[in-house]
Amino acid sequence: MSGFRGSLRPLLLNTLNEGLAEHGDLFRADTIQSYLQLHMERRANLGYHLWGLMILFLWMKRWRISIDAGVDTKNCPS
């Protein structure tokens, strides 16, 4: 989605940063940052992936989705 390189860029960056701050233990921040950089530099077309992740974070925020503090995410498959 080329809109992420234009008018939707602030929404994408803010949503991903807030989502990773809130749910960083569920997602690989380094991988998401890498995808974001590849997309912004036009080295890969990852707009649909970034769109899905942005919508997921917005949905989690809207419905106040959080993980149980007792859940061990370290043993989850990658």
Sequence and secondary structure as in RCSB ss.txt:
>XXXX:A:sequence
MSGFRGSLRPLLLNTLNEGLAEHGDLFRADTIQSYLQLHMERRANLGYHLWGLMILFLWMKRWRISIDAGVDTKN
CPS
>XXXX:A:secstr
 GGGGTTTHHHHHHHHHHHHHHHTTTS HHHHHHHHHHHHTTSS  HHHHHHHHHHHHHHHHTT    TT   TT
S  
